[in-house]
Each structure stands twice: as C-alpha cells, then as structure tokens.
Amino acid sequence: MAGQVHRGFFSAGVQLQDGGRERIPHGPDPATPLALPARRLPLPVVSAARRKRGPIVTRMAALLRGVNVGGHRKLPMSEFRDLLGGLGFGAVATYIQSGNAVFDAPGRPGEVAAAIGEAVAERFGFTVPVMVRTAAEIEALLDADPFAGRGLDESKVIVMFLDAAPPVLEVPEDCPEEVVAAGREVWVYYPTGQGTSRLGQRGFWKPIGEAAMTGRNLRTLKRLRDMANGE
C-alpha cells in the first residue's frame, strides 16, 4: 500500500526394490504385509500445439536511463528495436528517444533487464541502467496513481523506477515537491517542474543512488500502457 512521504521521514518411506516391492530375505511374514507397487504420479499432459508454441512469453516494458541526452549515450531507437529482436523478443515497439520499449519476452523481468543491459554494452559500448516491468505491473501502477483526480499537469508527475523498495527518504522542508513511495516506485509531483527542483541538490536521492533508477512522466507511462495493449 502506498505511503505518503511527509516532511521528514516515511516510512521418506521404505525404499522399494525389484520392480517396486520391498525385498524380503526369508519369505513372507504373515504379520508383515507385502509392500504395494510404487505409484507413479501422472505426468502433465502437454499438447503438441503447446510444444510448438515454445516458452510462455509476457508483455513487458523496458525503461533505459540517460540515453540520447545531450549527445551522450547515443542509442537510435531503430537500432534498439533491432537489438531487442536479436534477443528473441517479439512485437517490439519503441516510444520517443528516451529509451522506452514494449515487447513480448520469456523469462522474468530481472533476467530480461540484465540481458538488455549486456546487449547494449556489447553493441554500443556503454553501460546503462535498465528497468523492466510487466505490462500488468504498469497497469496496476497507473491504477494506483496517488495524485489521480487532482487535474495535475502529467508532465510534472514523475514515477521513479527502482530495483528494490527504497530506504527511508527525507524530504527537505524547503522543497515543495510531494512524494509518495509505493513498492519499487517513487511518485513525485514537481509543482514547478523537474528542471528547477532542488531535491537532487539537497541529497534526497542519495540513499538510493541516482544511477540505480530511472524516471518517466505520467504521460509517457500512459502511452506505454496503451502500446502494450496494442493501442
């Protein structure tokens, strides 16, 4: 459950032999019944069609940190799509130039994030933090928007994605931002815009380490949700 960040802190049996019967050295003892044949558990039935389909895939979204900013870490989205396809991901689509993609992939989000990070480093020569969430997680995140219903500028509502739930964070008294922590995400409303915020200067993100997270505004997240749903 999301928690508002206030000014200050927020907080095994007989072994069978010889075809499934217990070995009895001197003939049966009337007082000791013979062991029954071992039962085999039925194997799950997998249809031929299921085997042909291969591994189960999940719709996911990848968010890269700090690409195509100020001429640094250049990563053309056409090449990013090609990279994801080369990893075996399907139905790949990207959004704007800040390193956002939706795709179908097997495996867990953490494994997918690691694979993308390694592939980017190998192909483009730089390391970049990668956060991956399933489409269902993005949907649930937006459904739990703590600022919903207030008519806020969506470009000023930012969700910071982390690898793990954050430690205790302290909002400086002289900063106007509203902050809500919810699991591995931190929602921030920047009333005067993110560019003029002093949260970073005042060390707000220091307990996490800015390199271990990436942020997207509400407008971008809604678009990624729609893309993941095929819209």
N, C-alpha and C positions, 0 to 999 in steps of 0.2 A: 504494500500500500504506500502510495506516495506520501512523503512527509515534507511539510513546508520548512524551508530553511529560514529561520528567524535571524534577526540581528544577533550575532553571536554564534551559537553552535546548533547543528542538527544531528539534530542527530539521526558296521553296516550290516550285515546279516551274515549268514553262513555262506562260505564260498562254495559254489557248485562246480562239480567236475563231471566228466564223462557224459556229455550230452545233456547237462542240466540237472543231474542227480548227485546227491551227496554220496561220496564213496563210503561204503560200509564194509569193513575188513573181514568180519566173521559171520556174515549172513544177517538177515533182518532180526531185529529185536522187537518182539511183539509190543513192547512198551514204547518203542520209538518209531513213529510213522515215517515212511519214506518221504524225502523232500519232493515236492511237486516240481515239475519242469519250470525253469525260469521263464517269466513272461517278458515279452518284448513290448516296449511302448510303441504304439503306432507312429510311423513317420508322417510328418505333414505332407499333404498332397499338394504338389506344385504343378500347375497346368503347363502344357507345352507352350502356350501363348505367353504365360508369365515368364518362363525361362528365356524366351526370345526377346522379351522387352528389356531384359538386363536389370541392373540395380535400380532401386527406387530413387527418384530424384525429388528435390524440394525447390520451390521457387525462393530465391534469395536476392538480397541486395547487398552490394559491396560499396563501401564508402572509403575513399583514399584521402589521406591528409596531405595538404600542401603541394598538390601538383598544379602545374601551369599557372603559378603565381609569380608575377614579376619577372618572367622569363626564366625562372628556375624550375627544375624537375619537369622538363617538358615531356608530356605524355599525350600525344594525339589520340583522341577518342576512337578514331578508326583503327589505330594500332592496338588500343586497349581491347576493343571488341575482338580483334584477331587473336590477341593473346588469350582471352577467355575461351574463345572457341578452340584454341590449341590445347587447352587444358581439358577439353572434352565437355565443356558446359554448353547447354543448348538454349535456344530462344534468347540470345543475348541482345540487350539494348542498352544504350548509354544516354545520359541526360546532362546537358551543358558540359562545360570543360573542366569542372572541378573534381572529376574522378568519381562519378556515380554510375553504377550499372546494376541492371536486374538480369537474372539468368536462372536456368534450371541446372542444378548440380547434385551429385550424390555426396554422401558424407555429412559430417557435422559442420556447423558454421565456423568453428575454430579451426578445423582442418582445412576448410576452403580458404579462409583468410590467410593461413600460413602458405598454402600453395600459391595464392595470388601474389603475396609479398615476395616469395622466392622467384617467381617467374618475372616479376617486374624488375627485380635486382639483376637477374641474369640478362634480360633483354635490353634494359635501358640504363643499367649501370648505377642506379641509386636505390637506396632502401627507403621504403615509405610505410608508415603505419597503415594497416588495413583493418577496418571493422566490417564484420558481416553479420547481418540479421536476416532471419527468415521473413518472408512476406507476411506471415501470420504475426510475427513479433512487431513488425512495423504497423500493421493494422491495430493491434492491441495497444501499442504505444499512442497512436493518434486518438484512439477511443478514450484514453485516459488523460487527455490534454488537461493539465491543471488550470490553464488560462482560458479554456473554452467559454464562450458566451459573453466575453467582455469586449468583443469587437476590436481586439488589438491588431496592429499592423503585423502581418505574418512575417515580414522580413526582419522584424525586431524580436521575434520569438525564436530562440535557438535551442536546439537539442544537442547536447554534447554526448557523444557515444564513447563509452569506456570498455576496457576488457573485463573489469570487475566492478562491483559496487564500491563507491568512493568511501574514503575515511571521513571523519568529521571535518566539515569545511566551515570556515568563519567568514561571514560577510562583513566587510568593513562598514562602520557606522555611517561614513560619509558617501557611500555608494548607493545610488538609487535603484539598482537592479533588484528584481525579485527572482529568487532561486528556489527551485523545488527538486529534490533528489528522489528518483524512482528507480530502484534496482541498479542496472548498469548504465542508466542515463541520468543526465542532469539537465533539467529545463531551466532556461534563463530568459527573462524578459528584460531587454535593454531599452528603456523608455527613450533614451537619447541616441540610440544606435550603438552597434557593437564597436564601431571605429573609434568612438570617443570614450569608451568605457575605461575605467581605471582598475577594474577587477584584477587584470593581469599584472599591472604595475604594482598593485598592493599585495601581490602574492597569494591571491585567492586560490589559484590553481596549483600552487606549489606542492601541496600534499599528494597530488596525483601525478604531476609532471605533464606538461602540455604535449610532449611528444607521444604520450600514451593515449591520446584521444583525438577525436575529430568532430567538428560540429556542422550541422545543417539547419537552415531555417525551416520554418513550418511550411512555407510554400513549396520548397524543394521536396520535403518529405511526403507531402500530399501528392505531388506529381509522381514520385517513385512508387507510391502505393497504387496509384491508378495504372501506371505502366506494368506493375507486377500482376495486376488484374486484367491485363490485356486491353486497357482503355487508352 
